[in-house]
Amino acid sequence: MHVSPRRRDAGFTLIELLVAIVVLGVIIAPLTAVVVAYFRNTDRTTDRMAESHDAQIAAVWFPRDVQNVGVRDWGAAGLPLQQSIEVNAPALGGRFPCGGDGTPEALVRFAWNEPVIGGPASLRVVSYVIVPAGEERHLRRLTCDASGTVTSELVVAHHLDASTNPVVTCRDSAGNSVPCSVVPPPAAVELKLVLRAPASIAPYTVTVTGQRRQT
């Protein structure tokens, strides 16, 4: 008579279990490293895109404001240009106040006249200020009317580097650096920004330049 061998119901041996754990460790370790690297790279890519977006916004608004610069003396022959740019100016001080008691000092402030149909030209002032916002530092663009009242506010850059302030440089038509307060106003104005989002491994530096249009 043939007798079938008895089935083993004891399960895995300790050695088999240890071998399985070692094999799983060999497989999971590199996969974990890949997943962690993926998420790190995703965060860095997202932050670099945010920095690039800041640079693009600055490149749209800053040159346009510089183009408009030009306050004229409407009571003098030939309507000569007057001082139209201020740097490091207090909100309630200077030639072109912009903002209230809590408004930060202006990194740079531009002013120009806007024609009004049926009346005298109005004064428009744009002030760029640095504002802490939680863990970020913003560069904001404030628009003010002739009374110094803020009429609009825009975040130009969300990720200013914590250790480096933006730098404003005014230049004449030959490209030489000149005081921003010169009369007539400088031919060009540069803004150098150092941006750094939280996950960035290195700062991102961008320089935008605007050319004054009025002559």
Salt bridges, closest charged atoms under 4 A:
GLU51 OE1 - ARG48 NH1 2.71
ASP54 OD1 - HIS158 ND1 3.23
ASP65 OD2 - ARG141 NE 2.85
GLU86 OE1 - ARG109 NH2 2.95
GLU114 OE1 - ARG124 NH2 3.28
GLU136 OE1 - HIS138 NE2 2.78
GLU153 OE2 - ARG140 NH1 2.85
GLU190 OE2 - ARG171 NE 2.91
